[in-house]
Amino acid sequence: MNIDLHTHAKWSKNIDFSYDYFCNMIQEAGKSKLDAVALTEHFNTRRFYDIYDTLDKCFRYEGDHYLVEGVKVFSGMEVDVREKGHILVIGTRENVIKVRSQLDGHTEENDYIELSRLLDLSDEMFCLKIGAHPFRELNPLGHVNPELLRRMDAFDLNGRDLHHYGLEMENKVVRFAESMGIPVVAGSDTHQPLQFGSLYNRFEQDCDTIGQLRNAIRQGKYDYRISEQLHTKVQSAEAEQSQYKAQHKKNRVIA
């Protein structure tokens, strides 16, 4: 099973959720030979709950995932914590929503939740906890208490970081994870359809539940693949995202 564990449903967290855009994203995921994705939209995106309300209305939910355009979509979110890092929380739709409901008072930078509390909430709800892009300058994790970091299920080898910092970032993340005794999983961090397939995880067995995902990661029954087209995919996606943002800004000025 090929799965991307860090994906977004919007090109900006400041816009409403678009059903058509999301379907286009997932169609492209399928074309990129992905069998599954974890939908880890920003927890403080505009009208977060609309995303899962729409998925509930439009798609079948079986096991612990939605089935969209033939692709499994596992529920999740990307959460900012007080320590400045980002954490991917992946679980059943009910449990992700329960964790998110505890973050309603923590959506602004000065009020982000402490990492220890987020880890506790995630554990209570049996969610996967993945430390996102641990060496990104704006959202690092390397300075965080190692005891907290060892509670992660994995660290994120991030497609955007491999593009911007260079492929040597892989070795940096792997060494860091090994020092913590934590595995590394791949996530494209895509906000655009074009970026799917830049890197992904290849699981030995098909997974339908969060428990199966967790066990496969813990047992090391997977590897990850980095596309030779990674730089082209990320660069093209970011160029398109910039065009969308410029047009959106222009439309707001006209309005």
Secondary structure as a PSIPRED ss2 file (coil, helix, strand):
# PSIPRED VFORMAT (PSIPRED V4.0)

   1 M C   1.000  0.000  0.000
   2 N E   0.000  0.000  1.000
   3 I E   0.000  0.000  1.000
   4 D E   0.000  0.000  1.000
   5 L E   0.000  0.000  1.000
   6 H E   0.000  0.000  1.000
   7 T E   0.000  0.000  1.000
   8 H C   1.000  0.000  0.000
   9 A C   1.000  0.000  0.000
  10 K C   1.000  0.000  0.000
  11 W C   1.000  0.000  0.000
  12 S C   1.000  0.000  0.000
  13 K C   1.000  0.000  0.000
  14 N C   1.000  0.000  0.000
  15 I C   1.000  0.000  0.000
  16 D C   1.000  0.000  0.000
  17 F C   1.000  0.000  0.000
  18 S C   1.000  0.000  0.000
  19 Y H   0.000  1.000  0.000
  20 D H   0.000  1.000  0.000
  21 Y H   0.000  1.000  0.000
  22 F H   0.000  1.000  0.000
  23 C H   0.000  1.000  0.000
  24 N H   0.000  1.000  0.000
  25 M H   0.000  1.000  0.000
  26 I H   0.000  1.000  0.000
  27 Q H   0.000  1.000  0.000
  28 E H   0.000  1.000  0.000
  29 A H   0.000  1.000  0.000
  30 G H   0.000  1.000  0.000
  31 K H   0.000  1.000  0.000
  32 S C   1.000  0.000  0.000
  33 K C   1.000  0.000  0.000
  34 L C   1.000  0.000  0.000
  35 D C   1.000  0.000  0.000
  36 A E   0.000  0.000  1.000
  37 V E   0.000  0.000  1.000
  38 A E   0.000  0.000  1.000
  39 L E   0.000  0.000  1.000
  40 T C   1.000  0.000  0.000
  41 E C   1.000  0.000  0.000
  42 H E   0.000  0.000  1.000
  43 F C   1.000  0.000  0.000
  44 N C   1.000  0.000  0.000
  45 T C   1.000  0.000  0.000
  46 R C   1.000  0.000  0.000
  47 R C   1.000  0.000  0.000
  48 F H   0.000  1.000  0.000
  49 Y H   0.000  1.000  0.000
  50 D H   0.000  1.000  0.000
  51 I H   0.000  1.000  0.000
  52 Y H   0.000  1.000  0.000
  53 D H   0.000  1.000  0.000
  54 T H   0.000  1.000  0.000
  55 L H   0.000  1.000  0.000
  56 D H   0.000  1.000  0.000
  57 K H   0.000  1.000  0.000
  58 C H   0.000  1.000  0.000
  59 F C   1.000  0.000  0.000
  60 R E   0.000  0.000  1.000
  61 Y E   0.000  0.000  1.000
  62 E E   0.000  0.000  1.000
  63 G C   1.000  0.000  0.000
  64 D C   1.000  0.000  0.000
  65 H E   0.000  0.000  1.000
  66 Y E   0.000  0.000  1.000
  67 L E   0.000  0.000  1.000
  68 V E   0.000  0.000  1.000
  69 E C   1.000  0.000  0.000
  70 G C   1.000  0.000  0.000
  71 V E   0.000  0.000  1.000
  72 K E   0.000  0.000  1.000
  73 V E   0.000  0.000  1.000
  74 F E   0.000  0.000  1.000
  75 S E   0.000  0.000  1.000
  76 G E   0.000  0.000  1.000
  77 M E   0.000  0.000  1.000
  78 E E   0.000  0.000  1.000
  79 V E   0.000  0.000  1.000
  80 D E   0.000  0.000  1.000
  81 V E   0.000  0.000  1.000
  82 R C   1.000  0.000  0.000
  83 E C   1.000  0.000  0.000
  84 K C   1.000  0.000  0.000
  85 G C   1.000  0.000  0.000
  86 H E   0.000  0.000  1.000
  87 I E   0.000  0.000  1.000
  88 L E   0.000  0.000  1.000
  89 V E   0.000  0.000  1.000
  90 I E   0.000  0.000  1.000
  91 G E   0.000  0.000  1.000
  92 T C   1.000  0.000  0.000
  93 R H   0.000  1.000  0.000
  94 E H   0.000  1.000  0.000
  95 N H   0.000  1.000  0.000
  96 V H   0.000  1.000  0.000
  97 I H   0.000  1.000  0.000
  98 K H   0.000  1.000  0.000
  99 V H   0.000  1.000  0.000
 100 R H   0.000  1.000  0.000
 101 S H   0.000  1.000  0.000
 102 Q C   1.000  0.000  0.000
 103 L C   1.000  0.000  0.000
 104 D C   1.000  0.000  0.000
 105 G C   1.000  0.000  0.000
 106 H C   1.000  0.000  0.000
 107 T C   1.000  0.000  0.000
 108 E C   1.000  0.000  0.000
 109 E H   0.000  1.000  0.000
 110 N H   0.000  1.000  0.000
 111 D H   0.000  1.000  0.000
 112 Y C   1.000  0.000  0.000
 113 I E   0.000  0.000  1.000
 114 E C   1.000  0.000  0.000
 115 L H   0.000  1.000  0.000
 116 S H   0.000  1.000  0.000
 117 R H   0.000  1.000  0.000
 118 L H   0.000  1.000  0.000
 119 L H   0.000  1.000  0.000
 120 D H   0.000  1.000  0.000
 121 L H   0.000  1.000  0.000
 122 S H   0.000  1.000  0.000
 123 D H   0.000  1.000  0.000
 124 E H   0.000  1.000  0.000
 125 M C   1.000  0.000  0.000
 126 F C   1.000  0.000  0.000
 127 C C   1.000  0.000  0.000
 128 L E   0.000  0.000  1.000
 129 K E   0.000  0.000  1.000
 130 I E   0.000  0.000  1.000
 131 G E   0.000  0.000  1.000
 132 A C   1.000  0.000  0.000
 133 H C   1.000  0.000  0.000
 134 P C   1.000  0.000  0.000
 135 F C   1.000  0.000  0.000
 136 R C   1.000  0.000  0.000
 137 E C   1.000  0.000  0.000
 138 L C   1.000  0.000  0.000
 139 N C   1.000  0.000  0.000
 140 P C   1.000  0.000  0.000
 141 L C   1.000  0.000  0.000
 142 G C   1.000  0.000  0.000
 143 H C   1.000  0.000  0.000
 144 V C   1.000  0.000  0.000
 145 N C   1.000  0.000  0.000
 146 P H   0.000  1.000  0.000
 147 E H   0.000  1.000  0.000
 148 L H   0.000  1.000  0.000
 149 L H   0.000  1.000  0.000
 150 R C   1.000  0.000  0.000
 151 R C   1.000  0.000  0.000
 152 M C   1.000  0.000  0.000
 153 D C   1.000  0.000  0.000
 154 A E   0.000  0.000  1.000
 155 F E   0.000  0.000  1.000
 156 D E   0.000  0.000  1.000
 157 L E   0.000  0.000  1.000
 158 N E   0.000  0.000  1.000
 159 G H   0.000  1.000  0.000
 160 R H   0.000  1.000  0.000
 161 D H   0.000  1.000  0.000
 162 L H   0.000  1.000  0.000
 163 H H   0.000  1.000  0.000
 164 H H   0.000  1.000  0.000
 165 Y H   0.000  1.000  0.000
 166 G C   1.000  0.000  0.000
 167 L C   1.000  0.000  0.000
 168 E C   1.000  0.000  0.000
 169 M H   0.000  1.000  0.000
 170 E H   0.000  1.000  0.000
 171 N H   0.000  1.000  0.000
 172 K H   0.000  1.000  0.000
 173 V H   0.000  1.000  0.000
 174 V H   0.000  1.000  0.000
 175 R H   0.000  1.000  0.000
 176 F H   0.000  1.000  0.000
 177 A H   0.000  1.000  0.000
 178 E H   0.000  1.000  0.000
 179 S H   0.000  1.000  0.000
 180 M H   0.000  1.000  0.000
 181 G C   1.000  0.000  0.000
 182 I C   1.000  0.000  0.000
 183 P C   1.000  0.000  0.000
 184 V E   0.000  0.000  1.000
 185 V E   0.000  0.000  1.000
 186 A E   0.000  0.000  1.000
 187 G E   0.000  0.000  1.000
 188 S C   1.000  0.000  0.000
 189 D C   1.000  0.000  0.000
 190 T E   0.000  0.000  1.000
 191 H C   1.000  0.000  0.000
 192 Q C   1.000  0.000  0.000
 193 P H   0.000  1.000  0.000
 194 L H   0.000  1.000  0.000
 195 Q H   0.000  1.000  0.000
 196 F C   1.000  0.000  0.000
 197 G C   1.000  0.000  0.000
 198 S C   1.000  0.000  0.000
 199 L E   0.000  0.000  1.000
 200 Y E   0.000  0.000  1.000
 201 N E   0.000  0.000  1.000
 202 R E   0.000  0.000  1.000
 203 F E   0.000  0.000  1.000
 204 E C   1.000  0.000  0.000
 205 Q C   1.000  0.000  0.000
 206 D C   1.000  0.000  0.000
 207 C C   1.000  0.000  0.000
 208 D C   1.000  0.000  0.000
 209 T C   1.000  0.000  0.000
 210 I H   0.000  1.000  0.000
 211 G H   0.000  1.000  0.000
 212 Q H   0.000  1.000  0.000
 213 L H   0.000  1.000  0.000
 214 R H   0.000  1.000  0.000
 215 N H   0.000  1.000  0.000
 216 A H   0.000  1.000  0.000
 217 I H   0.000  1.000  0.000
 218 R H   0.000  1.000  0.000
 219 Q C   1.000  0.000  0.000
 220 G C   1.000  0.000  0.000
 221 K C   1.000  0.000  0.000
 222 Y E   0.000  0.000  1.000
 223 D E   0.000  0.000  1.000
 224 Y E   0.000  0.000  1.000
 225 R E   0.000  0.000  1.000
 226 I E   0.000  0.000  1.000
 227 S C   1.000  0.000  0.000
 228 E C   1.000  0.000  0.000
 229 Q C   1.000  0.000  0.000
 230 L H   0.000  1.000  0.000
 231 H H   0.000  1.000  0.000
 232 T H   0.000  1.000  0.000
 233 K H   0.000  1.000  0.000
 234 V H   0.000  1.000  0.000
 235 Q H   0.000  1.000  0.000
 236 S H   0.000  1.000  0.000
 237 A H   0.000  1.000  0.000
 238 E H   0.000  1.000  0.000
 239 A H   0.000  1.000  0.000
 240 E H   0.000  1.000  0.000
 241 Q H   0.000  1.000  0.000
 242 S H   0.000  1.000  0.000
 243 Q H   0.000  1.000  0.000
 244 Y H   0.000  1.000  0.000
 245 K H   0.000  1.000  0.000
 246 A H   0.000  1.000  0.000
 247 Q H   0.000  1.000  0.000
 248 H H   0.000  1.000  0.000
 249 K H   0.000  1.000  0.000
 250 K H   0.000  1.000  0.000
 251 N H   0.000  1.000  0.000
 252 R H   0.000  1.000  0.000
 253 V H   0.000  1.000  0.000
 254 I H   0.000  1.000  0.000
 255 A C   1.000  0.000  0.000
